[in-house]
Amino acid sequence: MELIGATALLLLACGVVILLSITQARKGKSKGRLPPGPTPLPILGNLLQLNGKEVFKSLKKLSEKYGPVYTIHMGMDPAVVLCSCDAVKEALIDNAEDFGARGHMPLLDVITSGGHGVVGSNGERWKQLRRFSLMTLRNFGMGKRSIEQRIQEEAQFLTEEFRKSNGQPLNPTLYFSKAVSNVICSVVFGNRFEYEDKEFLKLLGFLDEAFKLFSSVWGQIYNVYPKLMSKMPGPHQKMFNFIDGVREFVKKHVKAHKEILDPSDPRDFIDCFLIKMEQEKYIPETEFHMDAIVNTTFDMFTAGTLTVSTTLRYGLTILLKHPDIEERIHQEIDQVIGRNRAPSIEDRSRMPYTDAVIHEIQRFIDLIPLGLPHKVTRDLKFRDFFIPKGTTVFPMLSSVLQDPKQFKYPHQFYPGHFLDDKGKFCQNNGFMPFSSGKRICLGEGLAKMELFLFFTTILQNFSLRSPVNIKEIDLTPLTSGFGNFPRYYQLAFIPR
């Protein structure tokens, strides 16, 4: 009898869900129609039409049938997919205010403690935290000579580490993580960490594993069924432990800063945030509190470490695969910089080929193919379709970076995408690895500076050698979900 009762209850629940779906669909039809899309199944939505290992490829294939703007159901929740350079730019740039909110992503909610910090927040909270973060980063040198000197110094530490290998093959993953992380650490925490610091190495290990799991099939299923997956065993549970480990590291440093804070002499981002918290402690609705400082610092530290270090790692794999391109960069470095001084950001304008290669690396690796989700801030008409307020929107950055209207060889590595007929560097409207519009990456300027200075410093000092035949080098990602996670590999740094 209990089994019959449970079955009846389940059927009743399914019936309610279906009726609610029909009601919602009718509400949408009364105002207009959502963009077309595949017919969803109850509960599952369109999950069976998505390849969990390469979601963005499945979404691209659906766009061939339904067009550049279409609707897909992630479980029971509809989402609008934008799948072309024109569609993404029309939404994020031409209609920036309407598409400017952060969309729903359960894993992001977990990471940001329910929408705190810069990445996952919305409304007035997001405006205040982003404005404060930008101002503080600029005060501590972002885009200025002072931050350039920090990157140059760290690039020299990195090259010294590579020299110690004496030309023997090594896995560069952790080396890049340590160097890149130290740049953002100097701004956020006020100091860099020694490369052998055990706590630092443990922290970077947490980040690497968390990003890999975030991009895995397990992470994607969690985003569709968070309540169910939060109670089920699986690799995704480790991800939460890794995230907690990073958050505890941040909390520890916030506490240490608080104990010796001098309001008249802020040393770093955390000090500035603590001073702002003290200034607003009697404002009931303040956005500057402990959850905010921990999550905003977490955002800056993780984003500032993962994106650039992964791009460097992926980039050197590509150069191993294309030694002719590496050789041309060497020639340009020798002509413009030479061997006796450190590269500077001023050199970039005189090094069009190197600049083009770095841009093409970012385009080709397509680091965050789906982009972070957005949502519309009001009921709106977009390309003759109706999109209700609060609808999640995925602006597929992959479709922009691989748009055949923008790039002659969208699926090949071709630096000529960023060079004109005379060999001069030229911008391309399809270059959007940092997203665009109101939610463009906060650290875009810093990331561009780091990529140029790290790449040029490494190639000024070393030639790259692969211990395996270059034909065996696999440029396809190890995992492709939220992000394209590169394969691990070995290379040797041969002093020039």
ChimeraX attribute file (.defattr): number of C-alpha atoms within 10 A of each C-alpha:
attribute: neighborCount
match mode: 1-to-1
recipient: residues
	/A:1	6
	/A:2	7
	/A:3	8
	/A:4	9
	/A:5	10
	/A:6	11
	/A:7	12
	/A:8	12
	/A:9	12
	/A:10	12
	/A:11	12
	/A:12	12
	/A:13	12
	/A:14	14
	/A:15	13
	/A:16	12
	/A:17	15
	/A:18	16
	/A:19	12
	/A:20	12
	/A:21	15
	/A:22	12
	/A:23	12
	/A:24	12
	/A:25	13
	/A:26	13
	/A:27	13
	/A:28	15
	/A:29	12
	/A:30	9
	/A:31	15
	/A:32	16
	/A:33	17
	/A:34	22
	/A:35	21
	/A:36	15
	/A:37	20
	/A:38	15
	/A:39	11
	/A:40	20
	/A:41	14
	/A:42	15
	/A:43	16
	/A:44	15
	/A:45	19
	/A:46	20
	/A:47	18
	/A:48	10
	/A:49	15
	/A:50	16
	/A:51	14
	/A:52	21
	/A:53	17
	/A:54	19
	/A:55	19
	/A:56	24
	/A:57	18
	/A:58	14
	/A:59	21
	/A:60	20
	/A:61	14
	/A:62	21
	/A:63	20
	/A:64	10
	/A:65	12
	/A:66	15
	/A:67	18
	/A:68	19
	/A:69	23
	/A:70	22
	/A:71	25
	/A:72	24
	/A:73	21
	/A:74	20
	/A:75	18
	/A:76	19
	/A:77	15
	/A:78	18
	/A:79	24
	/A:80	24
	/A:81	27
	/A:82	28
	/A:83	28
	/A:84	26
	/A:85	25
	/A:86	16
	/A:87	21
	/A:88	26
	/A:89	21
	/A:90	16
	/A:91	21
	/A:92	21
	/A:93	16
	/A:94	13
	/A:95	16
	/A:96	17
	/A:97	15
	/A:98	18
	/A:99	29
	/A:100	22
	/A:101	23
	/A:102	24
	/A:103	23
	/A:104	20
	/A:105	18
	/A:106	18
	/A:107	19
	/A:108	19
	/A:109	16
	/A:110	15
	/A:111	20
	/A:112	23
	/A:113	15
	/A:114	15
	/A:115	21
	/A:116	24
	/A:117	28
	/A:118	26
	/A:119	25
	/A:120	25
	/A:121	23
	/A:122	18
	/A:123	11
	/A:124	10
	/A:125	18
	/A:126	20
	/A:127	14
	/A:128	15
	/A:129	23
	/A:130	19
	/A:131	11
	/A:132	16
	/A:133	21
	/A:134	14
	/A:135	12
	/A:136	19
	/A:137	20
	/A:138	12
	/A:139	14
	/A:140	19
	/A:141	16
	/A:142	20
	/A:143	17
	/A:144	13
	/A:145	12
	/A:146	11
	/A:147	22
	/A:148	20
	/A:149	14
	/A:150	18
	/A:151	25
	/A:152	20
	/A:153	14
	/A:154	22
	/A:155	25
	/A:156	17
	/A:157	14
	/A:158	20
	/A:159	21
	/A:160	12
	/A:161	13
	/A:162	23
	/A:163	15
	/A:164	10
	/A:165	13
	/A:166	12
	/A:167	17
	/A:168	15
	/A:169	18
	/A:170	16
	/A:171	13
	/A:172	19
	/A:173	19
	/A:174	16
	/A:175	18
	/A:176	22
	/A:177	25
	/A:178	22
	/A:179	26
	/A:180	27
	/A:181	24
	/A:182	26
	/A:183	27
	/A:184	25
	/A:185	21
	/A:186	19
	/A:187	24
	/A:188	25
	/A:189	20
	/A:190	18
	/A:191	14
	/A:192	19
	/A:193	17
	/A:194	13
	/A:195	17
	/A:196	9
	/A:197	9
	/A:198	11
	/A:199	11
	/A:200	18
	/A:201	17
	/A:202	13
	/A:203	17
	/A:204	21
	/A:205	15
	/A:206	20
	/A:207	22
	/A:208	19
	/A:209	14
	/A:210	21
	/A:211	20
	/A:212	20
	/A:213	25
	/A:214	23
	/A:215	22
	/A:216	24
	/A:217	21
	/A:218	19
	/A:219	25
	/A:220	23
	/A:221	17
	/A:222	19
	/A:223	20
	/A:224	21
	/A:225	16
	/A:226	17
	/A:227	11
	/A:228	10
	/A:229	17
	/A:230	13
	/A:231	9
	/A:232	12
	/A:233	9
	/A:234	11
	/A:235	13
	/A:236	21
	/A:237	16
	/A:238	15
	/A:239	22
	/A:240	19
	/A:241	13
	/A:242	22
	/A:243	21
	/A:244	14
	/A:245	16
	/A:246	22
	/A:247	18
	/A:248	15
	/A:249	16
	/A:250	22
	/A:251	19
	/A:252	12
	/A:253	14
	/A:254	20
	/A:255	12
	/A:256	11
	/A:257	19
	/A:258	13
	/A:259	8
	/A:260	9
	/A:261	17
	/A:262	12
	/A:263	13
	/A:264	7
	/A:265	9
	/A:266	16
	/A:267	19
	/A:268	20
	/A:269	23
	/A:270	26
	/A:271	22
	/A:272	18
	/A:273	25
	/A:274	21
	/A:275	18
	/A:276	17
	/A:277	19
	/A:278	12
	/A:279	12
	/A:280	15
	/A:281	14
	/A:282	9
	/A:283	10
	/A:284	7
	/A:285	10
	/A:286	15
	/A:287	22
	/A:288	23
	/A:289	16
	/A:290	14
	/A:291	16
	/A:292	23
	/A:293	23
	/A:294	24
	/A:295	24
	/A:296	24
	/A:297	24
	/A:298	25
	/A:299	19
	/A:300	21
	/A:301	21
	/A:302	18
	/A:303	20
	/A:304	23
	/A:305	25
	/A:306	18
	/A:307	17
	/A:308	22
	/A:309	26
	/A:310	20
	/A:311	22
	/A:312	24
	/A:313	21
	/A:314	25
	/A:315	23
	/A:316	19
	/A:317	23
	/A:318	21
	/A:319	18
	/A:320	20
	/A:321	20
	/A:322	13
	/A:323	15
	/A:324	11
	/A:325	18
	/A:326	19
	/A:327	15
	/A:328	13
	/A:329	23
	/A:330	20
	/A:331	15
	/A:332	18
	/A:333	22
	/A:334	13
	/A:335	12
	/A:336	13
	/A:337	18
	/A:338	14
	/A:339	14
	/A:340	8
	/A:341	9
	/A:342	15
	/A:343	23
	/A:344	18
	/A:345	16
	/A:346	8
	/A:347	16
	/A:348	18
	/A:349	11
	/A:350	17
	/A:351	18
	/A:352	19
	/A:353	22
	/A:354	25
	/A:355	26
	/A:356	21
	/A:357	23
	/A:358	21
	/A:359	21
	/A:360	22
	/A:361	22
	/A:362	21
	/A:363	26
	/A:364	23
	/A:365	25
	/A:366	24
	/A:367	26
	/A:368	22
	/A:369	25
	/A:370	23
	/A:371	20
	/A:372	22
	/A:373	21
	/A:374	24
	/A:375	22
	/A:376	24
	/A:377	19
	/A:378	14
	/A:379	14
	/A:380	17
	/A:381	14
	/A:382	15
	/A:383	10
	/A:384	11
	/A:385	16
	/A:386	17
	/A:387	26
	/A:388	20
	/A:389	14
	/A:390	18
	/A:391	20
	/A:392	23
	/A:393	28
	/A:394	22
	/A:395	29
	/A:396	25
	/A:397	30
	/A:398	26
	/A:399	27
	/A:400	30
	/A:401	27
	/A:402	22
	/A:403	20
	/A:404	15
	/A:405	14
	/A:406	16
	/A:407	21
	/A:408	13
	/A:409	14
	/A:410	18
	/A:411	13
	/A:412	11
	/A:413	16
	/A:414	19
	/A:415	20
	/A:416	19
	/A:417	22
	/A:418	22
	/A:419	19
	/A:420	12
	/A:421	8
	/A:422	6
	/A:423	12
	/A:424	16
	/A:425	22
	/A:426	15
	/A:427	12
	/A:428	14
	/A:429	14
	/A:430	22
	/A:431	23
	/A:432	20
	/A:433	23
	/A:434	19
	/A:435	21
	/A:436	19
	/A:437	18
	/A:438	15
	/A:439	19
	/A:440	14
	/A:441	15
	/A:442	19
	/A:443	17
	/A:444	15
	/A:445	12
	/A:446	21
	/A:447	21
	/A:448	16
	/A:449	18
	/A:450	25
	/A:451	22
	/A:452	20
	/A:453	21
	/A:454	25
	/A:455	19
	/A:456	26
	/A:457	22
	/A:458	20
	/A:459	21
	/A:460	25
	/A:461	18
	/A:462	19
	/A:463	18
	/A:464	21
	/A:465	20
	/A:466	18
	/A:467	12
	/A:468	11
	/A:469	10
	/A:470	15
	/A:471	8
	/A:472	9
	/A:473	15
	/A:474	15
	/A:475	15
	/A:476	12
	/A:477	18
	/A:478	15
	/A:479	20
	/A:480	24
	/A:481	26
	/A:482	24
	/A:483	24
	/A:484	23
	/A:485	25
	/A:486	23
	/A:487	16
	/A:488	14
	/A:489	18
	/A:490	15
	/A:491	19
	/A:492	20
	/A:493	24
	/A:494	18
	/A:495	16
	/A:496	11
